[in-house]
């Protein structure tokens, strides 16, 4: 999926992300939806959908 990451302490950026999701997570993913992700401090392109 294509995501725009908007961290509170710096400028936003776009990434392509692949992750297996359960049915509850999938139902939250709609075009334009805001979702919470964990962003790795070591690699900002490494995220995990909550």
N, C-alpha and C positions, 0 to 999 in steps of 0.2 A: 504494500500500500504506500501511497505517497502522503507524507505528513509534513506539516509545518510546525516546528518546535519553537515555542515562545517562552524561553526561560525568563524568570523575573529580574535577573541581574545582568542581562545582556541582550544583544540584538537577536531576533528570530532567524531561523534558517530552515531550509527544506531538506528532507532525507527520504530515501526509499527504505522501507522496513518490512521484514518478513518475520512472522511469529505465529505459532499455533495458538488459537484462541478457543475458549469454551463458548457455549451458546449465549451465556449472559453477556460476555464481552462483545460478541459479534452484534448483539442487538443494540449496543450503544454506539456502534460505528455507522454513522451516517455522514454523507457529504456535508462538510462545514461544522460538524459536531466538535465540541471541546472535550477532550479526554485527558486524564492524568497519566503521565508517564514518568518513569524513573530514568534519569539521564546519568550515564557514567561520567564521573569527574575526570577520569583518565582519557576517555574517548567520547566526546559529545555526540558522535554518530551512533553510539551503542546505547539503545534505549530499551525499556521494557514497559509494555502497556500494563497498567494496573487493573 
